[in-house]
Amino acid sequence: MSQQDSESVPSPAALQDWIEGRLGHFEVDLKVHLGPDGTWQRGLRSTWQRASNELWYRLWELRRAPSFETRCAGLFGPFTRDRSAWESTLALFSHKYGRRVPRPGVPAAAAALTSMIEIKSNRMNAEAHVAEWDYRSKALRAWFSGRSDAAVDEFRAILGAGAEPYLDAVMAGLEAGSGSLFARVSRIIAREEWLSETLAILIENMEDPEKRAAASDSVREHIAHAAALRSGTPEAYIRPCIDILSNPRMDLTSGVPYEAASLLGRFPDRRAAGSLIEALGRIPLEYVLLRANIVFALGRLRHPRMLGPLRAVLRGPRAVRVGEKETSPGFLQALDPEKREAVWALGGCPEISEQSLSDLTRVTSLRDRKTLAYLALAVRRIGVKQRERDGHIDAAVLKILSGLLGSEHIEVFEEAAAALTDFGYRDALDMMYFKDFQTVPILALKPSSTGLYELSEALLYMISVRRPVVIAVTGDSGTGKTYFCETIAAGFSDVRPDEILYLMRDRRGDRTFDRILGLDWLRRNVDPEFYEDYDIPEHEEDPQVFFDRFMSRHASKKVIILDGWRDSAYFHQVIKIFYANGYLDIIVRFKTSLSTRRSNLEEREGTLDGVESHLPLVEDPSIENTGFYREGAVLVYNLDNSMPSRLSRPEILEVFGRKKVPNWADQIHLGLFSEAPVRLTAERDSMRRGRCALDCRQTALPASRQSSVAIADSLLSRELNGDMLHEPRLLEVVRPERIDVAGIAFYTHGQLAFRGRDGEVGVMVGFEDRAYSANAHAGEALGLAVVGADLVSYDKDGVVAITSLKEGSVRKFAATHSPVTAICRGSDGCFITGHRDGSLTFWDIPSGQIRVAHVNKCAVLNLARDRFGRVACAGPDGSICMVDLSRSESVMLEGFNRQVSCLSTYPDGRVVAVLSPECDQTEGRVTSIEVRLVEPGTGDTEVVRIPEESPVSSVHIYFDGRILLGLRRKTAGDAGTLIVAEPGAASPGFWRLAGHERDTASCLTMGPRIVTSGIDGGGRTIRIWGAEPYVQGEHDKLALLEGVGTKPPYHRSLF
Amino acid sequence: MAATPRILVVDDELPVCKSVARAVSGEYEVDTALSAEEALLKQAESEYDVIVTDLMMPGQSGMDLLKALNEKGSATKVVMITGYPSVKSAVMSIKLGAFDFIPKPFTPNEIRNLVKRALASGTPESGNGKGVARPVVPPGDIYAISDNSWARIEDNGLARVGVHDSFLKTIKDPASIDMPRPGDMRYQGEACVRLVDGAGNAHRVWTPVSGRVKTVNERLKESISCLLEDPYGDGWVIMLEPTHLEEDLKRLTHQAR
């Protein structure tokens, strides 16, 4: 550059070219600053040099941003805006560096800008707020004030009267034109300088044995506080933390390097890479967590230079001996954490990790499930990269994945399966089936991208018919619950934010969930620190009253969202209370692969500590073991919210923005039949009632024997209804191979539990069209209850068996006080049996106790439990006993002249007793079925009398009050064996459906489907029914798929 | 047809819907719907030139949408997106009047070409510039996947397979053909050959009946001129030994002699 050039004002284009030229040679990983001559120089000893480094690093970060040129112009423009400003800039430069750089040109502007940052940062510190008592900080403030004044004095000395106008104009220009970059860099330097002064003394004190502990604590506290900040200037801690980590004299046991590494992981900064790599090479293996934190921070940087050190970690020993002394052999410390983090870090950087395949292969011998899951992710990304680039995948990748597919850990299997799906080998996966169907693998779940569509339709429909609609969103920590909840809580479709009540667990200051649970419950189940500021005295509070008031206060809301990780000690109980009170409408459960959870948590928490403390927060009990899931009374959306399946915020809002299917109710509920029902006359009656105390005896569980059983699997074949003209309500017939089904029960959405005539019990899975079963009894299993994931059954000898298909075991209770004659599920892993001697047994398997209550004069032949936990039982004498174990009382209802054939409970709390025609002993032949709905509190009875001579085999109550009755005929006929009755004080009625030819032995509902099992001419079958519009629509779709082995996701859970 | 062709993409999976819309946007006015019901409402407001719809959706299916459009006498061309398992039903949908179908997964280029073909098929000036200007009348006794491919059952039981003239006319500058090898198995609804146009775009021709490839028309390897000049005669493509003939023929349109 000529003398002439150096003195002429640089054009904006020349400035921009120069800046980009400098950035092209900026070595981010080195501690460099831009010298006055415009060359990069090592060392960050002075504030000016650190300010230069900070400025150029931030510019380097922004170099590809659309606003880059504007920001550069804003930063350099004030020095070159006119000849006067430029001459002042040159004069300042010449005074300081004239001897070294006689013809500066553009570097003069860069040097002046750096000086301005230094002045600004000094001014910020000079004006910092400090506490009145903090004399040390006051002194520091004064020192910065002095530095600021000295700089201005220097300007005055050079520029004379023009100094202040120049300074003011440049400062104003920088603050206005740089898009906050100047202020940000100045703030970082100000904070860093202040901090360095503070930390320097503390770190010096750490070398003094007397002050070491207090100084270490103080440094750790400083850094930990900064790492926890979401606002402020945490970047100011980066250089001090780099220095701490690079300091070979730093005491590794002090926890200070650990905190420094954590902060560098929390705020990834490329300038830390060199120090992290150096520290990893220097710090001994026994500092396992410190090293894992360093690997974590390196992984967040995705730095190409990390490959070598991470490969070294993978190649290193699996354990190191620690604490070895003459007197003690010490112990072997496993190095899994750093290896796990190394695998994860390599997975995040497939561009370089491909070279580490041979080292990744070594990891397959580790047993840690997280490491293996991360390994599957790492090789998945490598494979995808290879396929994109070369069109093929290294056989080593497939070899690793095939090994991981056989893992006993479901997370590992899921990651490996996801990899194969990404590679385009989904067909191979579809050929597999999952014997462990109870732990539903992600592959069997609906992806969020389609599931949220269905949820949006269901939610918009429900809002149109009731309010408030209560939706619980649950899942393990880090599955995206809150992201989803916050999105819809901001309003969707025509639902305004103020019409939505969003309740999130652990939200500071919100005591709603605590109040719903009550202090007494909290005291018994929750750590006191969580309710220490609970402000209601125990004697003044009644959780049920609070709940009722809460619901009435929010009765005008359209939606109440309950968001939280569902743990048995807290949030699960909250949801149970909503459910028990009849207010829970929808459960959304998000599940993701482990890698998605880890990525989400890493994004949210930022530190390895945070990730590791949240990863274990998984649902307990698993959704499959909850009443909401097993009883089928609420809509359950069990969705795969892993990375490729999830919807973004705008996508969620678009999907929830409008109703897309007008008749969605027919897709989720049993619809209306096209023809009018046969009308009946409403009748009323009254039953005698007597209240009595419950005599209940508690003992240990009877003796039992547990044994392993083989789990058999067999196919189900489906046959679409071929005669829609004559039977428009029948969708399809399912024929189980090799199983003689005697009865069915709801297991979960898309799965049916069954009991067989040959003593087997099992589950039919719609997803795979397979049945899994175990032989639990020598003869026919007479009754069945689904308790958690287990199947509880009994046989003619009264033997009770608990079958776990997951564990392949049967636990048999041979001798109870009296043979079992009826069974039903209880709550929370419990079940109830009725006995020949008129007693009830309440089985509490988790606690190992039973309670026996003698309630009936004769054998208990029918049992039913309502959602409030009360149990109704009936025997041959026509009486019904309603037992409330929690209150230790029972109510006897008498007045029937016939034996109760079937018993159930109505949604409003009434008892439904079905009296078959054949059971009449006094009036001779009776030609009607009586369905009696009895109010246990008063004995008032609504009677629905259906003209029908055949006995009733089964009853099922639909949530809207319709009653399904299965009939048993001696011979096949045209009249049908399935009745849908509609009680009602004004005008009851009923419809006849064909049912099974001879006997509809069991019936239940699954969303819009009625599922029955029974006897036909050709044997026993399962049949699926529905109202005409639903059946027609589904029939058309299934017809398109006829003969297709693999069902598309929409049909996966069709039962 | 409007000055700028209007396309409606219908799929219940928003990401799929958006990516298809993105693939065909640029030259056309593109709209999206998340259900068949919503698509019908939008179509009622103003007709689209092409509807690209998923076959399987909650509520009404793509087939229901096609039927509803047929009932209204709509001139809109329907392209059916289908997962692999329902290719046969997609063949059926063509019999019911869909323009064509595209199995998942597909590339943006493939869906773009298909939409382009659908739009070209409706214009009087459609033609490939290389073939005959006169209209080619298909001979009798062929079984066809609508305007895509045809099969004729020979006396020896083999199925002679060719490409429909109307399909050829929708391809600008057909340049070459990729054919299977004898012995390869092809199932109904799968691509049996690919026609590559001058710009390098591949266009799939569907297998009308499932079977093993017995022979291929070697002349086409040298030049595809006979395919363009005599698509129902010397321009036949492959000869198949059918495996599921009776079942497959039910889904095809039969043109009697």
Boltz contact constraints between the chains, C-beta under 6 A:
constraints:
  - contact:
      token1: [A, 449]
      token2: [B, 13]
      max_distance: 6.0
  - contact:
      token1: [A, 449]
      token2: [B, 15]
      max_distance: 6.0
  - contact:
      token1: [A, 450]
      token2: [B, 13]
      max_distance: 6.0
  - contact:
      token1: [A, 453]
      token2: [B, 12]
      max_distance: 6.0
  - contact:
      token1: [A, 651]
      token2: [B, 14]
      max_distance: 6.0
  - contact:
      token1: [A, 655]
      token2: [B, 14]
      max_distance: 6.0
  - contact:
      token1: [A, 660]
      token2: [B, 34]
      max_distance: 6.0
  - contact:
      token1: [A, 660]
      token2: [B, 35]
      max_distance: 6.0
  - contact:
      token1: [A, 660]
      token2: [B, 38]
      max_distance: 6.0
  - contact:
      token1: [A, 661]
      token2: [B, 35]
      max_distance: 6.0
  - contact:
      token1: [A, 661]
      token2: [B, 37]
      max_distance: 6.0
  - contact:
      token1: [A, 661]
      token2: [B, 59]
      max_distance: 6.0
  - contact:
      token1: [A, 662]
      token2: [B, 37]
      max_distance: 6.0
  - contact:
      token1: [A, 1037]
      token2: [B, 61]
      max_distance: 6.0
  - contact:
      token1: [A, 1040]
      token2: [B, 86]
      max_distance: 6.0
  - contact:
      token1: [A, 1040]
      token2: [B, 89]
      max_distance: 6.0
  - contact:
      token1: [A, 1041]
      token2: [B, 86]
      max_distance: 6.0
  - contact:
      token1: [A, 1044]
      token2: [B, 85]
      max_distance: 6.0
  - contact:
      token1: [A, 1046]
      token2: [B, 85]
      max_distance: 6.0
  - contact:
      token1: [A, 1048]
      token2: [B, 56]
      max_distance: 6.0
  - contact:
      token1: [A, 1048]
      token2: [B, 83]
      max_distance: 6.0
  - contact:
      token1: [A, 1050]
      token2: [B, 56]
      max_distance: 6.0
